[in-house]
Amino acid sequence: EHFIAAWESGERKGVFIAEKFKIDVTLSPMPRYDLIKFDHYLFIGVQYSRGCPFTCEFCDIIELYGRVPRTKTNDQILAELQALYDHGYRGHVDFVDDNFIGNKKNLRTLLPRLKAWLEERDYPFEFSTEASINIADDVELLQAMKDANFFAIFVGIESPDPETLVQMKKKQNTRRNIAECIHKIYGYGMFITAGFIVGFDTEKVSMGQAMIDFIEETNIPVCMVGLLYALPGTQLTRRLAKEGRLHKGHDLMKVEQAGDQCTLGCNFDTKRPLRDILVDYKAVLGHVFCPTAYAGRLSRLAVMLDRSDRCRDLPDGDMRKRLGGIDSVHKIMRTLPEVREPFWKTFVEVAKTNPGALRYIVMQMALYLHLGPFSKQVISEIDRRIAELDGMHPVRATESSARPRPVKATGNNNRRNEQV
């Protein structure tokens, strides 16, 4: 409103701040899906809700959208999906909500209608989203999401250390065995991608190895691992500023100061030596994106991913039809020769033992085309930062980025995952 008024009066710059948490999402207009060239995209996003009921200290979502999740109506979201369908789209649709299960009461009424809508149209879409780990506590909700053709969920895990989870106010991840929760979700035919963060105040020395062990235990192939970054307007930023630890130039509300959390993280004075944090971070990246370790997690995921009673065939018009088979695997191996042996071994294994999961395994192999090279780029930059701290000249990434050997996953980490 203020922006439009300023524009109409001739202003061409200014700062406009909307009232927080008040927008009625049920009044959101229909997206202009007719403007999208669907063949340019592997998936399309829709939004059902805004807000999250939790209090994670580092998170800016609750600061931007509030802690009382607001949802569109069932008719509204189904009308958006119908518009996508009518414009000819078929395939992967991502619910971009920051916590899809934030308002469980409303969601429980949507999912049965979503299932019926899919059945009437012979399953033109399959869905992914983001949700908190407490989804594993609700078998009815898991079943409803399975019935509504969800195949992937992003979960913010952040750390395997209970003390760190308490300190960051991520209470939904405490008092539970996170690995068991993840494995439970696999049993409903949905795989997990996850976020992890290095650099919290409560971390102990050698946090890197604990995080590596945990990632191996959960069998999560695609892990977004970043350095802790104090985002503008968050509880973390306010606390660090009050403690005098926030770096100059990272003022509380200067969004333009937000940086790359992979290479520029820890924009504050850390409790333990920054060099130790960077070394841990480098170790995690080096292991997680080692082709052998990545392929190993894919293989173990395929053993647990129950796709036995799901439709295997993609709808006509789904771009992924030409991306999930052996030709794609050969392309990946030609592009990155270092993955040839472990990826091919995994592909053959899964094709024999769980063919219903195969295209999801190949999908995550394809993501490695970005993740593998990018991890090397980040490691090189972390090497540079470590060298700066040491007062030395940076060494070449090929000399300093040697990856640790894969660690065999065991069940010995359970005590670490539970809040006592």
C-alpha positions in Angstrom: 0.0 0.0 0.0 2.7 2.5 1.0 4.9 1.3 -1.9 2.2 1.8 -4.4 1.4 5.3 -3.0 5.1 6.3 -3.1 5.4 4.9 -6.7 2.4 6.8 -7.9 3.7 10.0 -6.3 6.9 9.7 -8.4 9.3 8.2 -5.8 11.7 5.6 -7.2 13.4 4.5 -4.0 12.7 4.0 -0.3 12.3 1.4 2.4 8.9 -0.1 3.0 8.2 -2.4 5.9 4.9 -4.3 6.0 3.1 -5.1 9.2 4.2 -8.5 10.3 2.1 -11.6 10.6 -1.1 -10.0 9.5 -1.4 -10.9 5.8 -4.5 -13.0 5.1 -3.1 -15.8 2.9 -6.6 -16.8 2.0 -6.8 -13.6 -0.1 -3.7 -14.5 -2.1 -4.4 -14.2 -5.8 -4.0 -17.2 -8.2 -0.4 -17.5 -9.4 0.2 -16.7 -13.1 1.1 -20.2 -14.0 0.3 -19.4 -17.6 3.5 -17.4 -17.7 5.7 -20.3 -16.9 7.6 -22.3 -19.5 7.2 -25.7 -17.8 9.9 -27.3 -19.9 12.5 -25.0 -18.3 11.8 -26.4 -14.8 12.2 -29.8 -13.1 9.6 -28.9 -10.5 7.1 -26.2 -9.7 6.4 -24.6 -6.3 3.1 -23.9 -4.5 2.6 -22.4 -1.1 0.1 -23.6 1.4 1.1 -21.9 4.7 3.3 -19.3 6.3 4.8 -19.4 9.7 6.2 -22.0 12.1 5.3 -22.8 15.7 8.8 -23.4 16.9 11.4 -21.0 18.3 14.8 -21.9 16.8 17.2 -19.1 17.7 19.0 -18.9 14.4 15.9 -18.9 12.2 14.5 -15.9 10.5 11.3 -17.6 9.3 9.5 -17.0 12.6 10.7 -13.4 12.5 9.4 -12.8 9.0 6.2 -14.9 9.1 5.4 -15.5 12.7 4.8 -18.5 15.0 1.1 -18.9 14.3 1.0 -20.8 10.9 -1.6 -19.4 8.6 -2.9 -21.6 5.7 -4.8 -21.2 2.5 -8.1 -22.9 2.3 -8.4 -26.4 0.9 -10.4 -25.1 -2.1 -7.8 -22.4 -2.7 -4.8 -24.8 -2.8 -6.7 -27.4 -4.9 -7.7 -24.6 -7.3 -4.0 -23.7 -7.7 -3.1 -27.3 -8.4 -6.0 -27.5 -10.9 -4.7 -24.5 -12.7 -1.3 -26.1 -13.0 -3.0 -29.3 -14.3 -5.1 -27.3 -16.8 -2.0 -25.5 -18.2 -0.6 -29.0 -18.9 1.9 -29.4 -16.1 2.7 -32.9 -14.9 5.3 -34.0 -12.4 7.0 -32.8 -9.3 5.3 -30.1 -7.2 7.0 -28.7 -4.1 5.1 -27.2 -1.3 7.5 -24.5 -0.4 6.2 -24.0 3.1 8.9 -23.6 5.8 7.0 -26.1 7.9 4.3 -27.9 6.1 3.0 -29.5 9.3 3.0 -26.3 11.3 -0.8 -26.2 11.4 -1.7 -29.9 11.7 -5.3 -29.3 12.3 -5.8 -27.7 8.9 -3.4 -30.0 7.1 -5.4 -33.1 8.3 -8.4 -31.8 6.4 -6.4 -31.0 3.2 -4.5 -34.3 2.7 -7.6 -36.5 2.2 -9.0 -34.1 -0.4 -5.6 -33.9 -2.0 -5.5 -37.7 -2.2 -9.0 -37.8 -3.8 -8.0 -35.0 -6.3 -5.0 -37.0 -7.4 -7.0 -40.3 -7.8 -9.6 -38.5 -10.0 -6.8 -37.4 -12.3 -4.6 -40.5 -12.3 -1.9 -39.0 -10.2 -0.5 -36.2 -12.3 1.7 -34.8 -9.5 3.9 -36.1 -6.8 4.9 -33.8 -3.9 7.8 -32.7 -1.7 8.0 -30.3 1.1 9.8 -29.2 4.3 8.7 -30.2 7.8 9.9 -30.5 11.3 11.2 -33.9 12.7 8.2 -34.3 15.0 6.3 -35.5 11.9 7.7 -38.9 12.8 5.6 -38.9 16.0 2.3 -38.9 13.9 1.8 -42.1 12.0 -1.7 -40.9 10.8 -0.1 -37.8 9.3 2.7 -39.9 7.7 0.2 -42.2 6.2 -1.9 -39.3 4.9 1.2 -37.8 3.2 2.1 -41.1 1.7 -1.5 -41.4 0.4 -1.2 -37.9 -1.1 1.9 -39.0 -3.1 4.6 -37.2 -1.1 8.0 -38.6 -1.9 10.6 -36.3 -0.2 10.8 -34.0 2.9 13.5 -31.5 3.9 14.2 -31.6 7.6 16.3 -29.2 9.7 18.4 -31.4 11.9 21.3 -28.9 12.5 23.3 -30.9 15.0 23.5 -34.4 16.5 24.4 -32.9 19.9 21.5 -32.6 22.4 23.1 -29.7 24.3 23.5 -27.8 21.1 19.9 -28.4 20.1 18.8 -27.1 23.5 20.9 -24.0 23.3 19.6 -23.2 19.8 16.0 -23.7 21.2 15.2 -26.4 18.7 13.2 -28.3 21.2 11.4 -30.4 18.6 14.7 -32.3 17.9 15.4 -33.1 21.5 14.3 -36.1 23.6 14.2 -38.3 20.6 16.4 -40.6 18.6 16.7 -38.6 15.4 18.1 -41.4 13.3 15.2 -43.7 14.2 12.8 -40.9 13.3 14.4 -40.5 9.9 14.3 -44.3 9.3 10.7 -44.4 10.2 9.9 -41.8 7.6 11.7 -43.9 5.0 9.2 -46.7 5.8 6.5 -44.5 4.4 8.2 -44.2 1.1 9.6 -40.6 1.6 13.3 -39.9 1.6 14.9 -37.1 3.6 17.2 -34.3 2.7 18.5 -32.3 5.7 20.2 -29.2 6.9 23.2 -29.2 9.3 25.1 -26.3 10.9 28.6 -26.1 12.3 29.6 -23.3 14.7 27.3 -23.2 17.7 28.5 -22.0 21.1 28.0 -25.3 22.8 30.0 -27.5 20.3 32.8 -29.5 21.7 36.2 -30.1 20.0 35.9 -32.7 17.2 32.3 -32.0 16.5 33.0 -32.8 12.9 33.4 -36.5 13.4 30.2 -36.7 15.5 28.3 -35.0 12.6 29.9 -37.4 10.1 28.9 -40.4 12.1 25.4 -39.1 12.5 24.9 -38.4 8.8 26.2 -42.0 8.0 23.8 -43.4 10.6 20.7 -41.6 9.2 21.6 -42.6 5.6 20.7 -39.1 4.3 22.5 -38.7 1.0 21.8 -35.0 0.3 22.9 -32.9 3.3 23.0 -29.1 3.2 25.9 -28.3 5.6 26.6 -24.7 6.4 28.4 -22.5 8.9 26.3 -20.7 11.5 25.4 -17.3 10.3 23.6 -14.7 12.4 20.8 -13.6 10.1 19.3 -10.1 10.4 16.5 -9.8 12.8 16.9 -13.2 14.5 17.1 -14.0 18.2 20.7 -15.2 17.6 21.6 -11.8 16.1 20.0 -9.9 18.9 21.8 -12.0 21.5 25.2 -11.8 19.9 24.8 -8.0 19.5 23.9 -7.7 23.2 27.0 -9.8 24.1 29.2 -7.6 21.8 30.1 -10.6 19.6 28.4 -9.6 16.4 30.9 -8.5 13.7 30.9 -4.9 12.5 28.6 -4.3 9.5 26.2 -7.0 10.5 23.6 -4.7 12.0 20.3 -6.2 13.2 18.1 -5.3 10.3 20.5 -4.9 7.4 19.4 -7.7 5.1 21.8 -6.7 2.4 24.7 -7.8 4.8 23.5 -11.4 4.8 26.2 -13.6 3.3 27.0 -17.0 1.9 26.6 -19.4 4.8 28.8 -22.0 3.2 31.9 -19.8 3.0 31.2 -16.6 4.9 29.5 -18.1 8.0 30.4 -17.3 11.6 29.9 -13.6 11.3 30.5 -13.2 15.0 33.2 -14.0 17.6 32.9 -17.7 18.2 33.2 -19.4 21.6 35.7 -22.1 20.4 38.5 -21.2 18.1 37.2 -20.3 14.6 40.0 -22.4 13.1 38.7 -25.5 14.9 35.2 -24.8 13.5 36.5 -24.4 10.0 38.5 -27.6 10.2 35.5 -29.5 11.5 33.4 -28.0 8.7 35.9 -29.0 6.1 36.1 -32.5 7.4 32.3 -32.9 7.3 32.1 -31.6 3.7 35.1 -33.8 2.6 33.4 -36.9 3.9 29.8 -36.3 3.1 30.5 -35.5 -0.5 33.1 -38.2 -1.0 31.6 -40.2 -3.9 32.1 -43.5 -2.1 30.4 -42.2 1.1 27.6 -40.6 -0.9 26.9 -43.7 -2.9 27.0 -45.8 0.3 24.2 -43.7 1.9 22.2 -44.0 -1.4 22.5 -47.8 -1.2 21.5 -48.0 2.4 18.6 -45.5 1.8 17.3 -47.7 -0.9 17.2 -50.7 1.5 14.9 -48.7 3.8 12.8 -46.7 1.3 9.5 -48.6 1.0 8.0 -47.8 -2.4 6.4 -51.2 -2.7 2.8 -50.0 -2.9 3.4 -46.8 -4.9 2.8 -46.2 -8.5 6.1 -46.6 -10.4 5.0 -45.0 -13.7 5.4 -41.2 -14.1 2.5 -39.4 -16.0 2.9 -38.5 -19.6 4.4 -35.1 -19.9 6.6 -35.4 -16.8 10.1 -34.2 -17.7 11.6 -36.7 -15.3 10.6 -39.6 -17.5 13.8 -39.1 -19.5 16.0 -38.3 -16.5 15.7 -41.3 -14.1 17.2 -44.2 -16.0 20.5 -45.7 -17.1 21.2 -43.0 -19.7 21.2 -40.4 -16.9 23.6 -42.5 -14.8 26.0 -42.8 -17.8 25.8 -39.0 -18.2 26.7 -38.4 -14.6 29.6 -40.8 -14.8 30.9 -39.2 -18.0 30.7 -35.8 -16.4 32.4 -36.8 -13.1 34.6 -39.9 -13.8 35.5 -40.2 -10.1 31.9 -41.4 -9.3 31.9 -44.1 -11.9 32.6 -47.1 -9.7 30.6 -46.3 -6.6 27.6 -44.9 -8.4 27.4 -47.8 -10.9 27.6 -50.3 -8.1 24.7 -48.6 -6.3 22.6 -48.3 -9.5 23.0 -52.0 -10.2 22.2 -53.0 -6.6 19.1 -50.9 -6.3 17.8 -52.0 -9.8 17.9 -55.6 -8.5 16.7 -55.2 -5.0 14.3 -52.2 -4.9 13.4 -51.1 -8.4 10.6 -49.0 -7.1 13.1 -46.7 -5.4 15.5 -46.5 -8.4 14.4 -43.3 -9.9 14.7 -41.5 -6.6 18.2 -42.8 -6.1 19.2 -41.7 -9.6 17.6 -38.3 -8.9 20.0 -37.9 -5.9 22.9 -39.1 -8.0 22.0 -36.3 -10.5 22.1 -33.8 -7.7 25.7 -34.8 -7.1 26.6 -33.1 -10.4 26.2 -29.9 -8.5 27.0 -31.0 -5.0 30.3 -32.7 -5.7 32.0 -29.8 -7.5 30.4 -27.2 -5.2 31.7 -29.0 -2.1 35.2 -28.8 -3.6 34.8 -25.1 -4.3 33.7 -24.5 -0.7 36.5 -26.6 0.7 39.0 -24.6 -1.3 37.5 -21.4 0.2 37.6 -22.8 3.7 41.3 -23.7 3.1 41.9 -20.1 2.2 40.2 -18.9 5.4 42.2 -21.3 7.5 45.4 -20.2 5.8 44.5 -16.6 6.6 44.1 -17.5 10.2 47.4 -19.2 10.2 49.1 -16.2 8.4 50.1 -18.5 5.6 49.6 -18.5 1.8 46.6 -20.7 0.7 47.6 -24.2 -0.5 46.0 -25.7 -3.5 42.7 -27.5 -2.9 44.1 -30.7 -4.4 46.7 -30.7 -1.7 44.6 -29.8 1.2 41.1 -31.3 0.5 41.9 -35.0 0.9 38.8 -36.7 1.9 38.6 -38.9 5.0 37.7 -42.6 4.4 34.0 -43.4 4.7 33.0 -44.3 8.2 30.9 -47.5 8.7 27.5 -46.6 10.2 26.7 -48.2 13.5 24.1 -48.0 16.1 26.5 -46.6 18.7 25.4 -43.0 18.3 21.9 -43.5 19.9 22.9 -42.0 23.2 24.1 -38.9 21.5 20.8 -38.4 19.7 18.7 -38.5 22.9 18.1 -35.7 25.3 18.6 -37.0 28.8 
